[in-house]
Amino acid sequence: MKLVKDLNNKTINVNKVSDLEAEEAFKTILTWLGEDPSREGLLETPKRVVKAFKEYFCGYTQDAGQILEKTFGDVEGYDDMVVEKNISFTSHCEHHMAPMVGTAHVAYIPNKRVVGLSKLARVVEVFSKRLQTQERLTMQVAQALMTSLDAKGVAVTIDAAHQCMTMRGIKKENATTVTNYFLGQFKVDLGIQNRYLRFISK
């Protein structure tokens, strides 16, 4: 059994079901679809789907706080915003388990210390590799950065297409959704917020 804590310090058991049990569940779904899980082309499908799901949802076993533990103080007093644009990601909506594919933009204003640039993208990965709503994903990334870096401010923008909207239901294939979340100086200072929004629109 492996226990991890989410951003709200809630303990999650990520190994409640064995791989074999999950494979049997996917066999049941194949049968429900009208397929024969014992035919040659589908014999290994449940095992492959379990392997794929481990990749799709690996964020449940990762800790954003741990990723952000290592910071650097030798920045010679740098105190302006750090902006990382165009972080591509894939996630799955929690309502239909359909993919959402998009781009995240992340910014923070350091408080004496900075973090490695790759870590910003890794934090997006941690929270996107879970069943999500876009609104919660945007907030979780921002809150993790604000808390772990003790930043003066954090801004996160996500622009994503949801296949639960483009492939089913209303089927509007060109529709995307944009969400923003601002903390600290980005929230209280509209000049800083607008400067960030100009940066990511270029």
NORWO-V822233 format. One record per pair of residues at least 24 apart in sequence whose C-alpha atoms are under 10 Angstrom apart, sorted by the first residue. I is the first residue (numbers start at 1). GAP is how many residues later the second one is. D is the distance in Angstrom with one decimal. If there is no record, write none. Layout:
# NORWO-V822233
I,GAP,D + I,GAP,D
This chain:
# NORWO-V822233
2,59,8.3 + 3,57,9.6 + 3,58,8.3 + 4,56,7.6 + 4,57,6.5 + 4,58,7.8 + 4,59,7.7 + 5,55,8.9 + 5,56,8.9 + 5,57,9.1 + 5,58,7.6 + 6,53,9.9 + 6,54,8.1 + 6,55,9.5 + 6,56,9.1 + 6,57,7.6 + 6,58,9.0 + 6,59,9.8 + 6,121,9.7 + 6,134,9.8 + 7,56,8.5 + 7,57,8.3 + 7,58,8.6 + 7,120,9.6 + 7,133,7.2 + 7,134,9.6 + 7,136,8.3 + 7,137,7.2 + 8,132,9.6 + 12,48,8.1 + 12,49,9.1 + 13,47,9.1 + 13,48,9.4 + 14,44,9.8 + 14,46,6.8 + 14,47,6.9 + 15,46,9.6 + 19,27,9.6 + 19,28,8.1 + 19,31,6.9 + 19,32,8.8 + 19,35,9.8 + 20,26,9.2 + 20,27,8.2 + 20,30,9.0 + 21,29,10.0 + 22,24,7.9 + 22,25,8.6 + 22,27,9.2 + 22,28,6.8 + 23,24,5.8 + 23,25,8.8 + 23,26,7.9 + 23,27,6.5 + 23,28,9.8 + 25,25,10.0 + 26,24,8.4 + 53,76,9.7 + 54,75,9.4 + 55,74,7.9 + 56,34,8.4 + 56,35,7.4 + 56,36,8.1 + 56,43,9.7 + 56,72,8.9 + 56,73,5.6 + 56,74,7.4 + 56,75,9.2 + 57,34,8.3 + 57,35,8.6 + 57,68,9.9 + 57,69,8.9 + 57,70,9.2 + 57,71,8.2 + 57,72,4.5 + 57,73,4.9 + 57,74,7.4 + 58,67,9.0 + 58,68,7.5 + 58,69,9.3 + 58,70,9.3 + 58,71,5.7 + 58,72,7.2 + 59,64,9.4 + 59,65,9.7 + 59,66,7.1 + 59,67,4.4 + 59,68,5.9 + 59,69,7.0 + 59,70,4.5 + 59,71,5.5 + 59,72,9.3 + 60,66,7.6 + 60,67,8.1 + 60,68,9.8 + 60,69,7.3 + 60,70,6.2 + 60,71,9.3 + 61,65,8.6 + 61,68,9.7 + 61,69,9.7 + 62,60,10.0 + 62,61,9.4 + 62,63,9.5 + 62,64,6.2 + 62,65,8.8 + 62,67,9.4 + 63,60,8.6 + 63,63,7.2 + 63,64,9.1 + 63,81,9.8 + 64,55,9.0 + 64,56,9.6 + 64,58,7.9 + 64,59,5.6 + 64,60,8.8 + 64,61,9.2 + 64,62,6.4 + 64,63,8.0 + 64,76,9.6 + 64,77,8.6 + 64,80,6.7 + 64,81,8.5 + 64,84,8.5 + 65,58,8.6 + 65,79,6.7 + 65,80,8.2 + 65,82,8.4 + 65,83,5.9 + 65,84,9.1 + 66,57,9.9 + 66,82,8.8 + 67,48,9.7 + 67,49,9.9 + 67,51,9.9 + 67,52,6.5 + 67,53,9.1 + 67,55,7.5 + 67,56,7.3 + 67,59,9.3 + 67,81,9.3 + 68,46,9.8 + 68,47,6.9 + 68,48,8.5 + 68,51,6.5 + 68,52,8.3 + 68,54,9.2 + 68,55,8.1 + 68,76,8.7 + 68,77,7.7 + 68,79,9.8 + 68,80,6.3 + 68,81,7.2 + 69,46,8.5 + 69,50,9.7 + 69,79,7.2 + 69,80,8.2 + 70,43,9.8 + 70,44,9.0 + 70,45,6.8 + 70,46,8.0 + 70,49,9.3 + 70,78,9.9 + 70,79,9.5 + 71,41,9.8 + 71,42,6.1 + 71,43,5.5 + 71,44,4.5 + 71,45,6.9 + 71,48,9.9 + 71,77,9.8 + 71,78,8.0 + 72,40,8.6 + 72,41,5.3 + 72,42,5.2 + 72,43,6.1 + 72,44,7.8 + 73,37,9.9 + 73,38,9.5 + 73,39,6.2 + 73,40,4.5 + 73,41,6.6 + 73,42,9.0 + 74,38,8.7 + 74,39,7.6 + 74,40,8.7 + 75,35,9.9 + 75,37,7.9 + 75,38,7.3 + 75,39,7.5 + 76,36,8.9 + 76,37,9.8 + 77,33,9.5 + 77,34,9.3 + 77,35,6.7 + 77,36,8.8 + 78,31,9.2 + 78,32,7.6 + 78,33,8.9 + 78,34,7.5 + 78,35,8.6 + 78,36,8.8 + 79,29,9.8 + 79,30,6.4 + 79,31,5.7 + 79,32,7.0 + 79,33,7.3 + 79,34,9.0 + 79,35,9.5 + 79,73,9.1 + 80,28,8.5 + 80,29,5.8 + 80,30,7.1 + 80,31,9.6 + 80,72,9.8 + 80,112,9.9 + 81,26,6.4 + 81,27,5.4 + 81,28,4.3 + 81,29,7.0 + 81,71,9.3 + 81,72,8.5 + 81,73,8.8 + 81,74,9.7 + 81,105,9.7 + 81,111,8.8 + 81,114,9.7 + 81,115,8.2 + 82,24,8.2 + 82,25,5.3 + 82,26,5.5 + 82,27,6.2 + 82,28,7.7 + 82,32,8.8 + 82,33,9.9 + 82,35,9.1 + 82,72,9.5 + 82,114,9.5 + 83,24,4.2 + 83,25,6.8 + 83,26,8.9 + 83,34,9.4 + 83,37,9.6 + 83,71,9.7 + 83,72,8.9 + 83,73,9.6 + 83,113,7.8 + 83,116,8.0 + 83,117,8.2 + 84,24,9.1 + 84,33,7.7 + 84,34,9.4 + 84,36,7.6 + 84,37,8.2 + 84,72,9.8 + 84,115,9.7 + 84,116,8.6 + 85,36,9.5 + 85,71,9.8 + 85,72,9.3 + 85,114,8.6 + 85,115,6.3 + 85,116,9.4 + 85,117,9.8 + 86,35,9.6 + 86,71,9.9 + 86,72,9.3 + 86,73,9.6 + 86,114,8.3 + 87,33,8.9 + 87,34,6.3 + 87,35,9.6 + 87,37,8.0 + 87,38,9.3 + 87,71,9.2 + 88,33,8.6 + 88,36,9.0 + 88,37,9.2 + 88,70,9.7 + 88,71,9.7 + 88,72,9.5 + 89,32,9.0 + 89,35,7.5 + 89,36,6.8 + 89,39,7.0 + 89,40,8.8 + 89,69,9.7 + 89,71,8.9 + 90,34,9.8 + 90,35,8.3 + 90,38,6.5 + 90,39,7.4 + 90,40,9.8 + 90,70,8.9 + 90,71,9.7 + 90,72,10.0 + 91,34,8.7 + 91,36,8.5 + 91,37,4.9 + 91,38,5.6 + 91,39,6.7 + 91,40,7.0 + 91,41,7.0 + 91,42,9.1 + 91,43,9.0 + 91,46,9.4 + 91,69,9.6 + 91,71,9.3 + 92,36,7.7 + 92,37,7.6 + 92,38,6.9 + 92,39,5.3 + 92,40,6.1 + 92,41,8.2 + 92,42,9.4 + 92,70,8.5 + 92,71,9.0 + 92,72,9.3 + 93,35,9.6 + 93,37,8.6 + 93,38,5.6 + 93,39,4.9 + 93,40,5.7 + 93,41,7.8 + 93,69,7.7 + 93,70,8.7 + 93,71,7.7 + 94,36,8.5 + 94,37,4.7 + 94,38,5.1 + 94,39,6.4 + 94,40,9.8 + 95,36,8.5 + 95,37,8.4 + 95,38,8.3 + 95,69,8.4 + 96,35,9.6 + 96,67,9.2 + 96,68,6.5 + 96,69,10.0 + 96,72,9.9 + 97,33,10.0 + 97,34,7.1 + 97,35,8.8 + 97,66,9.3 + 97,67,8.1 + 98,33,9.4 + 98,64,7.3 + 98,65,5.7 + 98,66,5.5 + 98,67,9.1 + 98,68,10.0 + 98,69,9.0 + 98,70,9.5 + 99,32,9.5 + 99,33,9.9 + 99,62,8.5 + 99,63,6.3 + 99,64,5.6 + 99,65,7.4 + 100,28,9.3 + 100,32,9.1 + 100,33,9.3 + 100,34,8.6 + 100,59,9.9 + 100,60,6.3 + 100,61,5.5 + 100,62,4.3 + 100,63,6.0 + 100,64,8.0 + 100,65,9.5 + 100,66,9.8 + 100,76,9.7 + 101,27,9.8 + 101,58,8.5 + 101,59,5.4 + 101,60,5.4 + 101,61,6.7 + 101,62,8.2 + 101,75,9.4 + 102,56,7.1 + 102,57,5.5 + 102,58,3.8 + 102,59,6.1 + 102,60,8.6 + 102,74,8.6 + 102,75,9.1 + 102,76,9.6 + 103,54,8.3 + 103,55,5.8 + 103,56,5.4 + 103,57,6.3 + 103,58,9.4 + 103,75,9.7 + 104,34,8.5 + 104,37,9.8 + 104,52,7.1 + 104,53,5.7 + 104,54,4.4 + 104,55,6.5 + 104,56,8.4 + 104,74,9.7 + 104,75,9.6 + 104,76,9.9 + 104,96,9.8 + 105,33,9.8 + 105,50,8.1 + 105,51,5.7 + 105,52,5.1 + 105,53,6.4 + 105,54,8.7 + 105,75,9.4 + 105,91,9.7 + 105,92,9.6 + 105,94,9.8 + 105,95,6.9 + 105,96,10.0 + 106,32,9.6 + 106,35,8.5 + 106,36,8.0 + 106,39,9.4 + 106,48,7.6 + 106,49,5.9 + 106,50,4.7 + 106,51,6.6 + 106,52,8.8 + 106,75,9.9 + 106,90,9.4 + 106,94,9.1 + 107,35,8.9 + 107,38,9.3 + 107,46,8.2 + 107,47,5.6 + 107,48,5.1 + 107,49,6.5 + 107,50,9.0 + 107,75,9.6 + 107,79,9.3 + 107,89,7.7 + 107,93,9.6 + 108,34,8.9 + 108,37,7.8 + 108,38,7.9 + 108,41,9.0 + 108,42,9.9 + 108,43,6.5 + 108,44,7.3 + 108,45,5.5 + 108,46,4.3 + 108,47,6.3 + 108,48,8.8 + 108,74,9.8 + 108,75,9.2 + 108,76,9.4 + 108,77,9.3 + 108,78,8.5 + 108,88,9.8 + 109,37,9.4 + 109,40,9.5 + 109,41,9.5 + 109,42,5.8 + 109,43,5.3 + 109,44,5.2 + 109,45,6.6 + 109,46,9.1 + 109,75,9.0 + 109,76,8.1 + 109,77,8.7 + 110,36,9.6 + 110,39,7.5 + 110,40,7.8 + 110,41,5.1 + 110,42,6.0 + 110,43,7.7 + 110,44,9.1 + 111,38,7.6 + 111,39,6.5 + 111,40,5.2 + 111,41,5.8 + 111,42,8.9 + 112,37,9.5 + 112,38,9.2 + 112,39,8.7 + 112,40,9.6 + 113,36,7.6 + 113,37,8.8 + 113,38,8.5 + 114,35,7.6 + 114,36,10.0 + 114,37,8.9 + 115,30,9.7 + 115,33,10.0 + 115,34,7.7 + 119,26,9.9 + 120,25,8.1 + 124,32,9.9 + 134,24,7.6 + 134,25,8.9 + 134,26,8.0 + 134,27,10.0 + 134,28,9.3 + 134,43,8.3 + 134,44,8.6 + 134,45,7.2 + 134,46,9.9 + 135,42,9.8 + 135,43,9.1 + 135,44,6.4 + 135,45,8.2 + 135,46,8.6 + 136,43,9.6 + 136,45,9.8 + 137,42,9.4 + 137,44,9.9 + 138,40,9.8 + 138,41,6.8 + 138,42,6.8 + 138,43,6.3 + 138,44,9.6 + 139,40,9.3 + 139,41,8.3 + 139,42,6.0 + 139,43,8.6 + 139,44,9.5 + 140,41,9.4 + 141,40,9.2 + 142,38,9.6 + 142,39,6.9 + 142,40,7.4 + 142,41,7.4 + 143,38,9.2 + 143,39,9.3 + 143,40,8.0 + 145,38,9.9 + 146,36,10.0 + 146,37,7.5 + 146,38,8.3 + 151,32,9.2 + 151,33,8.0 + 151,34,9.3 + 152,31,8.3 + 152,32,5.8 + 152,33,6.1 + 152,34,8.6 + 153,29,7.5 + 153,30,5.3 + 153,31,4.1 + 153,32,4.7 + 153,33,5.5 + 153,34,7.7 + 153,35,9.3 + 153,36,9.9 + 153,39,9.7 + 153,40,9.9 + 154,27,8.1 + 154,28,5.9 + 154,29,5.1 + 154,30,6.5 + 154,31,7.6 + 154,32,6.3 + 154,33,8.4 + 154,39,9.7 + 155,25,7.3 + 155,26,5.8 + 155,27,4.6 + 155,28,6.4 + 155,29,8.8 + 155,30,9.2 + 155,31,6.3 + 155,32,8.2 + 155,38,8.0 + 155,41,8.0 + 155,42,9.3 + 156,24,5.7 + 156,25,5.3 + 156,26,6.7 + 156,27,9.1 + 156,30,9.9 + 156,40,9.8 + 157,24,6.6 + 157,25,8.9 + 157,40,8.9 + 157,43,8.8
